[in-house]
Amino acid sequence: MTTFCAVVEWRRPALRRAMLWVPKWFAKKAILDSPLEAAMAFPHLQQPSFLLASLKADSINKPFPQRCQDLVKVIEDFPAKELHTIFPWLVENIFGSLDGVLLGWNLRCLQGRVSPVEYSIAMEFLDPGGPMMKLVYKLQAEDYKFDFPVSYLPGPVKASIQECVLPDSPLYHNKVQFTPAGGLGLNLALNPFEYYIFFFALSLITQKPLPVSLHVRTSDCAYFILVDRYLSWFLPTEGSVPPPLSSSPGGASPSPPPRTPAMPFASYGLHHTSLLKRHISHQTSVNADPASHEIWRSETLLQVFVEMWLHHYSLEMYQKMQSPHAKESFTPTEEHVLVVRLLLKHLHAFANSLKPEQASPSAHSHATSPLEEFKRAAVPRFVQQKLYLFLQHCFGHWPLDASFRAVLEMWLSYLQPWRYAPDKQPPGSDSQPRCVSEKWAPFVQENLLMYTKLFVGFLNRALRTDLVSPKHALMVFRVAKVFAQPNLAEMIQKGEQLFLEPELVIPHRQHRLFTAPTFTGSFLSPWPPAVTDASFKVKSHVYSLEGQDCKYTPMFGPEARTLVLRLAQLITQAKHTAKSISDQCAESPAGYSFLSWLGFGPTDTNGSYPANDLDEMGQDSVRKTDEYLEKALEYLRQIFRLSDAQLRQFTLALGTTQDENGKKQLPDCIVGEDGLILTPLGRYQIINGLRRFEIEYQGDPELQPIRSYEIASLVRALFRLSSAINHRFAGQMVALCSRDDFLGSFCRYHLTEPGVASRHLLSPVGQTQVAGHARGPRLSLRFLGSYRTLLSLLLAFFVASLFCIGPLPCALLLALGYILYASAMTLLTERGKLHQP
């Protein structure tokens, strides 16, 4: 149908008249070739609908390299008037639809080592200096606008616009459309650059998560590398302005979008939190200083990335999510977190690229370029609050598994901006880690909650994980190592002291916490003491993120210290458990598990240590776990100044010594009205196999649960057969077992159930011996249902066949051998009974 419409468009009178001016052979060739090639021959004579129809047809019929080659020609040859109609379709064709139905080019799975041709073509086409960006700037020069549906924006933004409240971010100012009747429209009017970046950023969120079976390394994918290229291009760490990008030769330079005066660059600094929400109908459209036009792309890129990737939780929504019954509105993926970490690392490098004279507070009063102001404001103004809420949600709702490592590394990357400074020191040795310079104290104080509250949140997570696992032990080690950097704990503690400082100097200072101070120094100049200024900044940071009614738990307070001591105790217990598992694995031969499955060797019917990844990775993982936990414990001792006596007390409190009977002690319990009650420590001991209750099966052996080394159907059939025999010949078996001769002893050896004279009550408080009820002689055929017995019989028949012995003679020999063995055991059993007192 699309091809038919294209042919109809092709045969319009205007085009037929134009074809009279070209040679007949060329016209014939244009008609015979694809509609797109014919359209490219006379771009100024084509209708927009024909160009779009041709591209849609070729997207189905042509291979990917040819389609990209045609698109490059279209972008070069066609004017913006025709290109603006294909732009929305092309963006959706590349990044997929917003509802996730269309995958587009599937950049999240496109890898160079898997599809090198498609990868190189896609990366060249979407490069910041490539054909697609040239198309964007070609349309930008003509001031075209494109509609973007509000329904696909992040939850807090969508809810704010639907309530007729203008979001705080200047990204949405002057863009909300209204219906002719005066009601609220459902679209944003975006310029081509904004429209392109919106789709690019949202493709990470709207597309379906990658299947677990598809093992894709995120850092090797085209999308991840494109994010890195866009950040390096538009947020450069070298150079005064982002690299310029011209449109077509001779074309007009792209014009930046108007900026609202509500958020000038001079007001960048602490968080801007509006107490009186601006109504959405009060939008203004006034151009700001023309000097800021040089970085409008950088500002737009950063705002879009932060809004689309981080702004999924508002402060009100975060407070509601603290309820255990709250439903999650948005769940980030591991891939999403890895991309956000890339953004944070580049932002630190971008902000730290300021020269020392530009980064000093005295430089704020001098005239600086918009790019320098933007570098100072990028993290505190755009990122901090949204990242904090994003991390809070991840810490509280992420599964307790090893995938949390991605969130952890993202958090630790943000906490260490000094790692991305151009003048960073070379990494020190393990024994002497590098000291955190005092110049980072303002960053630590203005991000206090990132350090303290999230650290307490991590403690609560770590107390609920299995620290015997090397992956969980590594996460505890990573956090402890970062916080143990020299001088960092002191700076965090100083920040807490500034926040907890009573407000004695300036009364009613809290009423100004939500204002937006400038970098000129005029706002903070009335405050005389320097300590008061720092205290005000810390309080402003905490209240802007948590609200003025927040309850702050100090990281170095008694509550957090109690959690640290509990973690230190669990680390000590996990080290002991890992050693116990290591010793158990060392004592067992390599094929023990397989032989025990067949029934050879002892079997532990009561269970042993629970399975974890130590069983899969062997002794090397046990060594790593012990190393991680040992260093983590040492780092915690340094951070919180734990005494050696406290750590030794945890070791002595393990209770791993054996009692006088050679058995391990019971799990930690308290005596209640109904018996023993496990404590949290006791539950941990049972879960990690440190201690256990001695439980023995004392019921009917015939009714035991079917073991893993038995055939279930065969065991059930043999039980029914033996029950029928016992019921039919019960009297005869009793008579045979009552005889005093050798035949009676032989029958008692096979038919009488041993060990039924007495049993013990299974109570940890005390063991009471009670008499067991007598059972009559009976036959048990359950042994024939085990893999061991069947394998032994098959092996015997196989060996007999090697000596040319048939199945029947072999069976007779086996029966004769067993009779001889049973006779000998009968005589030994009777002789042992005669010597018993």
C-alpha positions in Angstrom: 0.0 0.0 0.0 2.9 2.4 0.8 4.6 1.7 -2.5 1.3 2.3 -4.4 0.9 5.7 -2.7 4.4 6.6 -3.5 3.9 5.8 -7.2 0.8 7.9 -7.2 2.7 10.8 -5.7 5.5 10.3 -8.3 3.1 10.7 -11.2 1.9 14.2 -10.2 1.7 16.7 -13.1 4.4 19.0 -11.6 6.9 16.2 -11.5 6.0 15.0 -15.0 6.6 18.5 -16.4 9.9 18.6 -14.6 11.0 15.4 -16.2 10.8 17.0 -19.7 13.9 19.0 -18.9 16.1 15.9 -18.3 17.3 13.3 -20.8 14.9 10.4 -21.5 17.4 7.8 -20.3 17.7 9.5 -16.9 14.0 9.8 -16.5 13.6 6.2 -17.3 16.2 5.2 -14.8 14.6 7.4 -12.1 11.2 5.7 -12.7 12.7 2.2 -12.6 14.7 2.8 -9.5 13.4 3.2 -6.0 11.0 6.1 -5.2 13.6 7.6 -2.7 16.3 7.8 -5.5 13.8 9.6 -7.7 12.9 12.0 -4.9 16.5 12.8 -4.3 17.0 13.7 -8.0 14.6 16.7 -7.5 14.3 17.4 -3.8 12.7 20.8 -4.2 9.9 19.4 -6.3 8.8 16.7 -3.9 5.9 16.7 -1.5 6.8 16.0 2.1 4.3 13.1 2.3 6.1 11.4 -0.6 9.5 11.7 1.0 8.2 10.2 4.3 6.4 7.4 2.4 9.6 6.6 0.5 11.6 6.4 3.7 9.1 4.2 5.4 9.0 1.8 2.4 12.8 1.6 2.3 13.0 1.0 6.0 11.3 -2.3 5.4 12.8 -3.3 2.0 16.4 -2.1 2.2 19.2 -3.4 4.4 20.4 -1.2 7.3 23.7 0.1 5.7 21.8 1.2 2.6 19.1 2.9 4.6 21.7 5.0 6.5 23.5 5.9 3.3 20.2 7.1 1.8 19.4 9.1 5.0 22.7 10.9 4.8 21.9 11.9 1.2 18.4 13.1 2.2 19.8 15.2 5.0 22.3 16.8 2.7 20.1 17.4 -0.3 16.7 18.3 1.1 15.7 21.6 2.6 14.4 22.0 6.2 10.9 22.5 4.9 10.7 18.9 3.7 12.9 17.5 6.4 10.8 18.7 9.4 8.0 16.3 8.4 10.2 13.2 8.5 12.1 14.2 11.7 9.6 12.8 14.3 9.3 9.5 12.3 13.1 9.3 12.0 13.7 9.9 15.7 11.1 7.2 16.6 12.6 4.9 14.0 16.0 5.2 15.7 15.2 5.2 19.4 11.9 3.3 19.4 8.4 4.4 20.4 7.7 5.9 23.7 5.3 3.1 24.6 8.1 0.5 24.1 6.3 -1.3 21.3 8.8 -0.4 18.6 12.5 -1.1 19.3 14.0 1.1 16.7 17.7 0.4 16.1 17.9 -1.3 19.5 21.0 0.6 20.5 21.0 -1.0 24.0 21.9 -4.4 22.5 24.0 -3.2 19.5 27.6 -4.2 20.1 30.7 -3.8 18.0 32.0 -7.3 18.6 28.7 -8.9 17.6 27.6 -6.7 14.7 30.6 -4.6 13.7 29.2 -3.2 10.4 25.8 -2.1 11.9 27.6 -0.8 15.0 30.1 1.4 13.1 27.4 2.8 10.8 25.0 3.6 13.7 27.7 5.3 15.8 28.9 7.4 12.8 25.3 8.4 12.0 24.4 9.4 15.6 27.7 10.9 16.6 27.6 14.4 18.0 29.2 15.6 14.8 27.4 13.2 12.5 24.5 13.4 10.0 21.7 13.1 12.5 22.9 16.1 14.6 23.4 18.1 11.3 19.7 17.4 10.6 18.8 18.6 14.1 20.7 21.9 13.6 19.3 22.3 10.1 15.8 22.3 11.6 16.9 24.3 14.6 17.9 27.2 12.3 14.3 27.4 11.1 12.7 27.5 14.6 10.5 24.4 14.1 8.6 23.0 17.1 7.6 19.4 17.7 4.9 18.0 20.1 6.0 15.7 22.9 3.2 14.0 24.9 3.2 14.9 28.6 2.0 11.4 29.5 5.5 10.0 28.9 7.3 12.4 31.3 8.5 11.2 34.7 5.7 10.8 37.3 6.3 13.9 39.4 6.6 16.1 36.4 3.5 14.7 34.7 1.5 15.1 37.9 2.6 18.6 38.4 1.7 19.7 34.9 -1.7 17.9 35.1 -2.4 19.9 38.3 -1.6 23.1 36.4 1.6 23.7 38.4 4.7 24.7 36.6 7.6 22.3 37.5 10.6 23.8 39.2 13.0 22.8 36.4 13.4 25.6 33.7 13.4 22.8 31.1 9.6 22.9 31.0 9.2 26.7 31.0 7.5 28.2 28.0 6.8 24.8 26.5 3.5 23.6 27.9 0.8 24.0 25.3 -2.8 25.0 25.9 -6.0 23.9 24.1 -8.0 26.6 22.3 -10.7 26.4 25.0 -8.1 27.4 27.6 -7.6 24.1 29.2 -4.3 22.3 29.7 -2.8 20.6 26.7 -1.2 17.2 26.7 2.0 18.1 24.8 5.2 20.1 25.2 6.4 22.2 22.3 10.1 21.3 21.9 12.7 22.5 19.5 14.5 19.9 17.4 17.5 19.5 19.7 15.2 19.1 22.8 13.0 16.7 20.9 16.0 14.6 19.9 17.5 14.5 23.4 14.2 13.7 25.0 13.7 10.6 22.9 17.4 9.6 23.3 17.2 9.8 27.1 13.8 8.2 27.4 14.7 5.2 25.3 16.7 3.9 28.3 13.5 4.0 30.4 10.6 3.2 28.0 12.1 0.2 26.3 11.5 -3.2 27.9 14.3 -4.5 30.1 16.8 -6.8 28.5 16.0 -10.5 29.0 18.1 -12.3 31.6 19.1 -15.0 29.1 20.7 -12.3 26.9 24.1 -11.6 28.4 24.9 -8.0 27.2 27.7 -6.0 28.8 26.2 -2.5 29.1 29.5 -0.6 28.7 30.0 -2.2 25.3 26.6 -1.2 23.9 26.1 1.6 21.4 23.7 3.4 23.7 26.2 3.6 26.6 29.0 4.8 24.3 26.8 7.4 22.7 25.9 8.8 26.2 29.6 9.1 26.9 30.2 10.8 23.5 27.4 13.3 24.1 28.6 14.1 27.5 32.2 14.6 26.3 31.0 16.8 23.5 28.4 19.0 25.2 30.0 19.0 28.7 33.7 19.4 27.8 36.4 19.1 30.4 38.8 21.0 28.2 38.1 24.2 26.2 36.1 27.3 27.1 32.9 26.4 25.2 31.4 23.2 23.7 32.7 22.5 20.3 30.5 24.3 17.7 28.5 22.3 15.2 27.5 23.9 11.9 24.5 22.8 10.0 24.6 22.6 6.2 27.2 24.7 4.3 25.9 28.2 3.9 23.0 27.5 6.3 22.0 29.7 9.2 23.5 28.9 12.6 21.0 27.4 15.0 19.2 29.8 17.3 19.0 28.8 21.0 15.7 28.6 22.7 14.5 31.5 24.9 15.4 31.2 28.6 13.2 32.3 31.3 14.4 35.0 33.7 13.1 33.0 36.6 16.3 31.0 36.7 19.3 33.1 35.5 22.8 31.8 35.7 23.6 34.2 38.5 21.1 32.4 40.8 22.8 29.0 40.5 24.0 27.7 43.8 22.1 25.8 46.4 18.8 24.1 45.7 16.0 26.2 44.4 12.9 24.9 46.1 9.8 27.0 45.5 7.5 27.2 48.4 4.9 29.1 46.4 4.4 27.1 43.2 4.2 29.1 40.0 1.0 28.5 38.2 1.5 27.1 34.8 -0.5 29.9 33.1 2.2 32.4 34.2 4.8 31.3 31.8 7.1 34.1 30.4 9.0 34.2 27.2 11.9 36.6 27.6 15.4 36.1 26.3 18.2 36.1 28.8 21.7 37.5 28.3 23.0 36.5 24.8 26.2 35.4 26.4 24.4 32.4 27.8 23.5 31.2 24.3 26.8 29.5 23.9 26.0 26.8 26.4 22.2 26.3 25.8 22.9 22.8 24.4 25.0 21.8 27.4 22.3 23.0 29.8 19.5 21.3 27.9 21.4 18.0 27.6 22.1 17.9 31.3 18.6 18.9 32.4 17.0 16.3 30.1 19.3 13.5 31.3 18.7 14.4 34.9 14.9 14.8 34.5 14.4 11.6 32.5 16.8 9.4 34.5 16.5 10.6 38.0 13.4 12.7 38.5 11.0 9.8 39.2 10.5 10.5 42.9 9.5 13.8 44.5 10.0 14.6 48.2 6.3 13.9 48.9 6.4 10.7 46.9 9.5 9.6 48.8 7.8 10.2 52.2 4.9 8.1 51.0 7.2 5.3 49.9 8.4 4.9 53.5 5.2 3.0 54.2 5.7 -0.8 53.8 2.3 -1.0 51.9 3.3 1.6 49.3 3.5 0.5 45.7 6.5 1.3 43.6 5.7 3.7 40.8 9.0 3.3 39.0 11.7 0.6 39.3 15.1 1.3 37.8 17.1 -1.5 36.2 20.8 -2.3 36.6 21.5 -0.9 33.1 19.7 2.3 34.1 21.9 2.7 37.2 25.1 2.1 35.2 24.3 4.9 32.8 23.5 7.2 35.7 26.9 6.4 37.2 28.5 7.3 33.9 26.7 10.7 34.0 27.9 11.3 37.6 31.5 10.5 36.9 31.5 12.9 33.9 29.8 15.6 35.9 32.5 15.4 38.5 35.2 15.7 35.9 33.2 18.6 34.2 32.9 20.5 37.5 36.5 19.8 38.5 37.8 21.1 35.2 37.6 24.7 36.6 41.0 26.2 37.0 42.0 26.9 40.7 41.6 30.7 40.3 38.1 30.1 38.8 37.0 27.7 41.4 38.0 29.9 44.4 35.2 31.8 46.2 36.8 35.1 45.4 36.4 34.4 41.7 32.6 34.4 42.1 32.6 38.2 42.4 34.4 38.7 39.2 33.0 38.4 35.7 33.0 34.8 34.6 31.8 33.1 31.5 28.4 31.2 31.5 30.3 27.9 31.0 32.3 28.5 34.2 29.1 29.4 36.1 27.5 26.3 34.7 30.3 24.1 35.8 29.9 25.3 39.4 26.1 24.9 39.3 25.7 21.7 37.4 25.9 19.3 40.3 24.3 21.2 43.2 21.6 22.9 41.1 20.4 20.2 38.8 21.6 16.8 40.2 21.8 16.7 44.0 18.2 16.6 45.1 16.9 14.2 42.4 19.9 11.9 42.9 19.4 11.8 46.6 15.7 10.7 46.3 16.7 8.2 43.6 19.4 6.7 45.8 17.0 6.6 48.8 14.5 4.6 46.8 17.2 2.2 45.5 18.6 1.6 49.0 15.1 0.9 50.4 13.6 -1.2 47.6 16.4 -2.9 45.6 16.5 -6.7 46.1 19.0 -8.0 48.6 21.2 -9.7 46.0 24.5 -9.0 44.3 22.9 -6.7 41.6 22.9 -4.0 44.3 26.6 -3.6 43.5 25.7 -1.3 40.6 23.8 1.1 42.9 26.6 0.9 45.4 29.2 1.9 42.9 27.1 4.8 41.6 26.7 6.1 45.2 30.4 5.8 45.9 31.3 7.5 42.6 29.3 10.5 43.7 30.8 10.6 47.1 34.4 10.8 45.7 34.7 13.8 43.4 38.4 14.0 44.1 38.9 10.8 42.1 37.9 12.8 39.0 39.9 16.0 39.6 42.6 16.7 37.1 45.2 17.2 39.9 44.4 14.0 41.7 47.1 12.3 43.5 48.4 8.9 42.4 46.7 6.1 44.2 48.5 5.0 47.3 49.3 1.6 48.5 46.8 -0.4 50.6 48.8 0.3 53.8 48.8 4.1 53.1 45.7 5.3 51.3 45.7 8.8 50.0 44.4 11.6 52.3 41.3 13.5 51.3 42.2 17.2 50.9 40.6 19.7 53.1 39.4 21.6 50.0 36.7 19.0 49.6 35.2 19.8 53.0 32.5 22.2 51.5 31.4 19.4 49.1 31.1 16.9 52.0 29.2 19.4 54.1 26.8 20.4 51.3 26.2 16.7 50.6 26.0 15.6 54.2 22.9 13.4 53.8 24.6 11.6 50.9 27.3 10.4 53.2 25.5 9.9 56.5 21.9 8.9 55.9 22.7 6.6 53.0 25.5 5.1 55.0 23.0 4.2 57.8 20.7 2.8 55.0 23.5 0.6 53.8 24.1 -0.7 57.3 20.5 -1.8 57.5 20.9 -3.6 54.2 24.1 -5.3 55.1 22.6 -6.6 58.4 20.1 -8.5 56.3 22.4 -10.1 53.7 24.5 -13.2 53.8 28.0 -11.9 54.4 29.5 -15.4 53.7 28.9 -14.7 50.1 31.9 -13.2 48.4 29.8 -10.7 46.5 28.1 -9.3 49.6 31.4 -9.3 51.5 32.9 -7.3 48.7 30.2 -4.6 48.9 30.8 -4.2 52.7 34.5 -3.9 52.0 34.0 -1.3 49.3 31.9 1.0 51.5 34.2 0.6 54.5 37.3 1.3 52.4 35.8 4.5 50.9 34.7 5.9 54.2 38.0 5.0 55.8 40.0 7.3 53.6 42.1 9.6 55.9 40.4 12.8 56.9 37.0 11.9 55.3 35.4 10.7 58.6 36.6 13.8 60.3 35.0 16.0 57.6 31.7 14.1 57.9 31.8 14.5 61.7 32.5 18.2 61.3 29.5 18.5 59.0 27.3 16.8 61.5 28.5 19.1 64.2 27.6 22.1 62.1 24.1 20.8 61.4 23.5 20.0 65.1 24.9 23.4 66.2 22.2 25.3 68.1 21.0 28.5 66.3 22.1 31.1 68.9 23.7 33.7 66.7 20.9 34.4 64.1 17.4 33.9 65.3 14.7 32.8 62.8 17.4 31.9 60.3 15.4 28.9 59.2 12.9 31.0 57.4 15.5 31.7 54.7 16.7 28.2 54.2 14.8 27.7 50.9 16.0 30.9 49.2 18.5 30.7 46.3 21.8 32.4 47.3 24.0 33.6 44.5 27.7 33.2 43.9 28.4 36.9 44.2 28.7 36.8 47.9 26.0 39.4 48.5 23.6 37.0 50.0 26.0 35.5 52.6 27.9 38.7 53.3 25.7 39.8 56.2 26.6 36.7 58.3 29.7 37.7 60.2 31.2 34.4 61.5 32.5 31.9 59.0 31.3 28.9 61.1 27.8 30.4 61.0 28.0 30.5 57.2 29.0 26.8 57.0 26.4 25.9 59.5 23.7 27.6 57.5 24.8 25.8 54.3 24.6 22.4 56.0 21.2 23.1 57.5 19.9 24.4 54.1 21.1 21.2 52.4 19.5 18.9 54.9 16.2 20.8 55.1 15.9 21.2 51.3 16.3 17.4 50.9 14.3 16.1 53.9 12.0 19.0 54.9 12.2 21.1 58.0 10.4 18.4 60.1 13.0 15.7 59.3 14.4 13.5 62.1 18.2 13.3 61.5 20.1 10.3 62.7 23.8 11.2 63.1 26.3 8.8 61.5 28.5 9.0 64.6 25.6 8.9 67.0 24.7 6.1 69.4 22.0 4.6 67.1 24.4 4.3 64.1 27.2 3.0 66.3 24.9 0.2 67.6 24.3 -0.8 63.9 28.1 -0.7 63.3 28.7 -3.0 66.3 26.1 -5.4 65.1 27.7 -5.4 61.6 31.1 -6.1 63.2 29.6 -9.0 65.1 28.0 -10.4 61.9 31.3 -10.0 60.0 33.1 -12.0 62.7 30.4 -14.7 62.6 30.5 -14.8 58.7 34.3 -15.3 58.8 33.9 -18.2 61.1 31.1 -19.7 58.9 33.2 -19.3 55.8 36.1 -21.1 57.5 33.8 -23.9 58.6 32.5 -24.3 55.1 36.1 -24.3 53.8 37.1 -27.0 56.3 34.0 -29.1 55.4 34.8 -28.9 51.7 38.5 -29.7 52.3 37.6 -32.8 54.3 35.2 -34.1 51.6 36.6 -35.8 48.5 35.9 -34.3 45.1 33.3 -36.8 44.2 31.7 -37.0 47.5 28.4 -35.3 46.5 28.0 -37.6 43.5 28.7 -40.8 45.5 26.4 -39.7 48.4 23.6 -39.1 45.8 24.1 -42.7 44.7 23.9 -43.8 48.3 27.6 -44.6 48.9 29.1 -43.0 51.9 27.3 -41.3 54.8 24.3 -39.2 54.3 23.2 -36.3 56.5 19.5 -36.6 56.7 19.2 -33.6 59.0 20.8 -31.1 56.7 24.1 -29.2 56.9 25.3 -25.8 55.8 23.0 -24.0 53.4 24.1 -23.6 49.8 25.7 -20.4 48.7 28.1 -19.2 46.0 31.1 -20.5 48.1 30.0 -24.0 47.0 30.2 -23.0 43.4 33.5 -21.1 43.4 35.7 -23.1 45.7 38.5 -22.4 48.0 39.6 -19.2 46.2 36.3 -17.5 47.0 36.6 -18.6 50.7 40.0 -16.9 50.8 38.6 -13.7 49.1 35.6 -13.6 51.5 37.9 -13.8 54.5 40.2 -11.1 53.1 37.2 -8.8 52.3 35.7 -9.2 55.8 39.0 -8.9 57.6 39.8 -5.6 55.9 36.2 -4.3 56.2 36.4 -5.0 59.9 39.6 -3.1 60.2 38.2 -0.1 58.2 35.1 0.0 60.5 37.4 0.0 63.5 39.3 3.0 62.1 36.2 5.0 61.1 34.3 4.6 64.4 37.3 4.1 66.6 36.3 0.7 67.8 38.5 -0.8 70.5 40.3 -4.1 70.1 38.6 -5.3 73.3 35.2 -4.9 71.6 36.3 -6.9 68.5 37.8 -9.7 70.7 34.6 -9.8 72.6 32.7 -10.7 69.4 35.2 -13.5 68.7 34.7 -14.9 72.2 31.0 -14.6 72.0 30.7 -16.8 69.0 30.3 -19.9 71.2 31.9 -22.2 68.7 33.6 -24.3 71.4 32.3 -27.8 71.8 30.7 -29.1 74.9 31.9 -32.1 76.8 30.0 -34.5 74.5 31.8 -33.2 71.4 28.6 -31.7 70.0 28.1 -28.1 69.0 26.0 -25.9 71.3 22.5 -25.0 70.6 21.6 -21.8 68.7 21.2 -18.7 70.8 17.8 -18.9 72.5 15.8 -17.5 75.4 13.4 -19.5 77.6 9.8 -18.5 77.1 6.5 -19.8 78.5 6.1 -22.3 75.7 9.8 -23.3 75.5 12.9 -21.9 73.8 12.6 -18.9 71.5 15.2 -18.1 68.9 16.9 -14.7 69.2 18.0 -12.8 66.0 21.5 -14.1 66.7 20.2 -17.6 66.9 18.3 -17.3 63.6 21.5 -16.0 62.0 23.4 -19.0 63.4 20.9 -21.4 61.9 20.7 -19.7 58.5 24.5 -19.7 58.1 25.0 -23.2 59.5 26.9 -22.0 62.5 24.8 -24.0 65.0 21.8 -26.2 64.7 19.5 -28.4 66.8 20.3 -32.1 66.8 17.2 -33.7 65.3 16.9 -37.4 64.7 14.2 -39.3 62.9 12.5 -41.6 65.4 9.4 -42.7 63.4 8.7 -45.7 61.3 11.7 -46.2 59.0 9.4 -47.4 56.3 7.5 -44.1 56.3 10.6 -41.8 56.1 10.5 -39.2 53.4 11.9 -40.4 50.1 15.6 -39.5 49.7 17.3 -38.0 46.8 19.2 -41.3 46.2 16.0 -43.3 45.9 13.5 -43.9 43.1 10.2 -42.5 44.3 7.9 -44.7 42.3 9.9 -47.9 43.0 10.0 -47.1 46.8 6.2 -46.7 46.9 5.7 -50.0 44.9 8.0 -51.9 47.2 6.3 -50.5 50.3 2.9 -51.7 49.0 4.4 -55.2 48.3 6.2 -55.5 51.6 3.0 -54.4 53.5 1.0 -57.0 51.7 3.5 -59.7 52.6 3.7 -58.6 56.2 -0.1 -58.6 56.5 -0.5 -62.0 54.8 2.3 -63.9 56.7 2.4 -62.0 60.0 1.7 -65.1 62.0 4.3 -67.3 60.4 7.0 -64.6 60.8 6.2 -64.3 64.5 6.5 -68.1 64.9 9.8 -68.3 63.0 11.3 -65.4 65.1 10.2 -67.2 68.3 12.4 -70.2 67.7 15.6 -70.7 69.7 17.6 -72.4 67.0 19.7 -71.0 64.2 16.7 -70.6 61.9 15.0 -68.4 64.5 18.2 -66.3 64.9 18.4 -66.0 61.1 14.8 -64.8 60.8 15.2 -62.4 63.7 18.3 -60.8 62.0 16.2 -60.1 58.8 12.7 -59.5 60.1 13.0 -57.9 63.5 13.2 -54.0 63.4 16.3 -53.0 65.4 16.5 -50.1 67.8 12.8 -49.8 68.8 13.2 -50.5 72.5 13.5 -46.9 73.5 13.5 -43.4 72.1 14.1 -39.9 73.3 11.8 -36.9 73.3 13.2 -34.2 71.0 13.4 -31.2 73.4 16.4 -28.9 73.7 15.6 -28.2 77.3 16.0 -31.8 78.4 16.0 -35.2 76.9 13.6 -37.7 78.5 13.8 -41.4 77.7 10.5 -43.0 77.0 9.6 -46.5 76.2 8.9 -47.3 72.6 6.0 -49.6 71.6 7.0 -53.0 70.3 6.6 -53.8 66.7 6.3 -57.3 65.3 8.6 -58.9 62.8 8.2 -57.6 59.3 9.9 -57.6 55.9 11.4 -54.5 54.4 12.1 -54.3 50.6 12.9 -50.5 50.5 16.6 -51.1 50.0 15.8 -52.3 46.5 14.6 -48.8 45.6 17.9 -47.0 46.0 20.2 -46.2 43.2 23.1 -47.8 45.1 21.5 -51.2 45.2 20.4 -51.2 41.6 23.8 -49.9 40.4 25.5 -52.6 42.5 23.4 -55.3 40.9 24.0 -54.0 37.4 27.7 -53.8 38.0 27.7 -57.4 39.3 25.8 -58.7 36.2 28.2 -56.7 34.0 31.3 -58.2 35.6 29.7 -61.7 35.4 29.1 -61.3 31.7 32.8 -60.6 31.2 33.4 -64.1 32.5 30.7 -65.6 30.3 28.3 -66.1 33.3 24.6 -65.7 32.4 22.0 -63.7 34.3 20.4 -66.7 36.0 23.7 -68.3 37.3 24.8 -64.9 38.4 21.6 -64.3 40.4 22.1 -67.7 42.1 25.7 -66.9 43.0 24.6 -63.6 44.4 21.9 -65.3 46.5 24.3 -67.9 47.7 26.9 -65.2 48.7 24.3 -63.3 50.6 23.1 -66.4 52.5 26.7 -67.0 53.6 27.2 -63.4 54.6 23.8 -63.3 56.5 24.7 -66.6 58.3 28.0 -65.2 59.5 26.3 -62.0 60.7 23.7 -64.0 62.5 26.3 -65.9 64.4 28.2 -62.8 65.3 25.0 -61.1 66.5 24.0 -63.9 68.7 27.4 -64.2 70.2 27.4 -60.5 70.9 24.1 -60.8 72.8 25.5 -63.6 74.9 28.3 -61.4 76.1 26.0 -58.4 77.0 25.5 -57.9 80.8 
